[in-house]
Structure formats: structure tokens, C-alpha cells
Amino acid sequence: MSDYYDLPFNGLLDWNNFSVILKEKDVPNLERIVKGIPEEKYKKMHQNLLQVSKHFKWNSPPVKYDLFHMVMYELWLRHNTNKYDLFQIVDMD
């Protein structure tokens, strides 16, 4: 519940499939909003949440697709994106 929050792994996970995203002004209406979700959609969101929950679990040692791997992948994406962006900036000059 925030107007200015970047969700983790936003480029990798579709948060709308397993969460309710609200702006701060909508907090007073939270109960109405949650109760307004059709039961079938709610069940599907819950199933999706169970599937993505492994991506938020920290294991020691790391397990494939757990939080450690998600963070490493996100860092790899940002590293490559930043290199590409820097290359584009240099090319434009």
C-alpha cells in the first residue's frame, strides 16, 4: 500500500496475478476492495501466490529459483541493462 513503491522483481513477476496493489488513498476501502474480488479470481490469486512464494524464501544453501537466485538474476539484469544504457549514452555523443 504505497504510491511510490517499486515491487521487488517487478520485471520478473506479475504482481497483479497474486496480490492486491493499492494506492495510499485506497487504504480506507481495503475491506471493500478485498471483499469485492470474485471468489474464483481470489482462488486463482491464492494458487499463484503459492507458486511464487518459493521465490521469496531464503534457503541455506540456495535452492534453484529461491530468493538468492532471484536477487542474483535481478542484479545480473540490472548490470546488463546499465551497461547497455551506458553504451547508448556514449553512442549518442
GIVENJO-V570770 format. One record per residue. N is the residue number from 1. NEAR is the number of other C-alpha atoms within 8 Angstrom. Layout:
# GIVENJO-V570770
N,NEAR + N,NEAR
This chain:
# GIVENJO-V570770
1,7 + 2,7 + 3,7 + 4,4 + 5,5 + 6,5 + 7,6 + 8,4 + 9,8 + 10,9 + 11,5 + 12,5 + 13,6 + 14,8 + 15,10 + 16,7 + 17,9 + 18,12 + 19,8 + 20,7 + 21,7 + 22,9 + 23,9 + 24,8 + 25,5 + 26,8 + 27,9 + 28,6 + 29,7 + 30,8 + 31,7 + 32,7 + 33,8 + 34,8 + 35,7 + 36,6 + 37,8 + 38,7 + 39,6 + 40,6 + 41,8 + 42,9 + 43,8 + 44,10 + 45,11 + 46,9 + 47,9 + 48,10 + 49,11 + 50,8 + 51,7 + 52,8 + 53,8 + 54,10 + 55,9 + 56,8 + 57,8 + 58,8 + 59,9 + 60,5 + 61,4 + 62,9 + 63,8 + 64,5 + 65,9 + 66,14 + 67,12 + 68,10 + 69,11 + 70,11 + 71,8 + 72,8 + 73,8 + 74,9 + 75,8 + 76,8 + 77,8 + 78,8 + 79,8 + 80,8 + 81,8 + 82,8 + 83,8 + 84,8 + 85,8 + 86,8 + 87,8 + 88,8 + 89,8 + 90,7 + 91,6 + 92,5 + 93,4
